[in-house]
Structures are given as C-alpha cells and as structure tokens.
Amino acid sequence: MIVRDFQRVIGVEARAQMIQACGRLPNELIACIGGGSNSIGLFHPFLEDASVEMTGVEAGGTGILPGQHAARFAGGRPGVLQGTYTYLLQDEQGQIQNTHSISAGLDYPAIGPEHAHLHDIGRVRYTHVSDAEALDAAFSLSRLEGIIPALESAHAIAHAIQKAPTLPQDHIILVGLSGRGDKDVEAQYVEMPS
Ligand SMILES: Cc1ncc(COP(=O)(O)O)c(C=O)c1O
C-alpha cells in the first residue's frame, strides 16, 4: 500500500491531464507489469471509473514455457514469496522458477498482491507480449515519435499497437510510459534490424 500510494501520483496526474486535454476519461489504460508499482499507480485513481478498462502487460519473453518468460498470470499459480501471497512462477514443489525477459525490470517471478486481487475479481485484464514484440514497439516509438522508451514500457506500447487497429477512432488509450530507454539503447542496438 505504501508503494501504491506513492506511485498513485502517476494516475492522479494522468487523469487530470486527460480530462484537461481530451475533455473526458480514457476508454482504456495500458501499463507494463514487473512487480506492479507503475501500473498500480496508474490504475488506482481510475478503479472506481467503471467505464475505464485496464490492461496490465507482463513479459512474455521468448515463450510461455518454464524459464522463458515472466508472465505470472499466464504461467503461474498462487503461492508465497517474500512474505506475500500472490501469483508466482513456481514448479510442482513450489520452488521459484527462473524467469526471462529482455527487460530486466519485468524479470521477476511474483506480482504485487493487489494485482492478484484485481485479476481475480476481473477488474483488470492481464496479458503478455514477447521480447521481439516489445523490441519492435521500442523501435517504432523511437522512429515515429522520437521517444526512446524503456524496454519495460515498450511492452505496454506493443500491446497498444496491436490493439489500436481493432478499435473505433474515438477510443482513447492511455499508455503508461514508465521509463526512458537510455539505459536500454545498447541492448536495442544489438538487436536492431540492419
Ligand atoms: C522503467 C521501468 N518500468 C517498469 C518497471 C517494472 O516495475 P513495476 O511493475 O514495479 O513498475 C521497471 C522496473 O525496474 C522499470 O525500470
């Protein structure tokens, strides 16, 4: 709750700016999820707004197979890690599994317990995108908008890029850009298509 309450400034500010800029609430929020702090901060001030859909995007890595991703909802089940009961990537005996993501910040076997609750009550939808899709989205945002996103944030952008063409033109998606990509430029450079 301490993390959520501090991070909440993201959602409070985004909500106010959206109303100022667009005159209404967004139809949907999209944010990436590692431990869950930037996304719970964005989502929380909108939770009572029933019209606002929310999607959390986890790291699909190189596939939803043990050790190849960090998508706790797609590949995990409830358990306890670091004193918290939540969704975990674990083996049959409850031992924590290795995780993988191109983005270090999403590479974590558990998820903040408030997300587990929001998942179970169906208030927030959770999905995942792969390393390759996140990289592609990072290149697209850099080229098209001149904004180099963190590879974590690029997961949210990838999902928005996939979904936007299926939606009406007046549908407003608010994407949480959780960090800048200066720290990831080297990793992006190595993977850059020639
Ligand atoms: C830029 C950035 N975005 C997102 C995350 C994921 O963490 P959380 O889900 O707790 O916001 C991290 C974690 O290090 C990060 O560095």
The ligand as a MOL file (V3000), in Angstrom:
LIG
                    3D

  0  0  0     0  0            999 V3000
M  V30 BEGIN CTAB
M  V30 COUNTS 16 16 0 0 0
M  V30 BEGIN ATOM
M  V30 1 C 11.2880 1.6590 -16.4980 0
M  V30 2 C 10.6400 0.5590 -15.7160 0
M  V30 3 N 9.3380 0.2860 -15.9760 0
M  V30 4 C 8.7040 -0.7190 -15.3110 0
M  V30 5 C 9.3610 -1.4740 -14.3650 0
M  V30 6 C 8.6110 -2.6020 -13.7350 0
M  V30 7 O 8.3850 -2.4790 -12.3870 0
M  V30 8 P 6.9420 -2.1850 -11.7940 0
M  V30 9 O 5.9940 -3.1660 -12.3980 0
M  V30 10 O 7.1200 -2.3900 -10.3430 0
M  V30 11 O 6.5910 -0.7840 -12.1610 0
M  V30 12 C 10.7150 -1.2140 -14.0540 0
M  V30 13 C 11.4340 -1.9760 -13.0340 0
M  V30 14 O 12.6090 -1.8430 -12.7820 0
M  V30 15 C 11.3670 -0.1690 -14.7670 0
M  V30 16 O 12.6830 0.1050 -14.5750 0
M  V30 END ATOM
M  V30 BEGIN BOND
M  V30 1 1 1 2
M  V30 2 1 2 3
M  V30 3 2 2 15
M  V30 4 2 3 4
M  V30 5 1 4 5
M  V30 6 1 5 6
M  V30 7 2 5 12
M  V30 8 1 6 7
M  V30 9 1 7 8
M  V30 10 2 8 9
M  V30 11 1 8 10
M  V30 12 1 8 11
M  V30 13 1 12 13
M  V30 14 1 12 15
M  V30 15 2 13 14
M  V30 16 1 15 16
M  V30 END BOND
M  V30 END CTAB
M  END
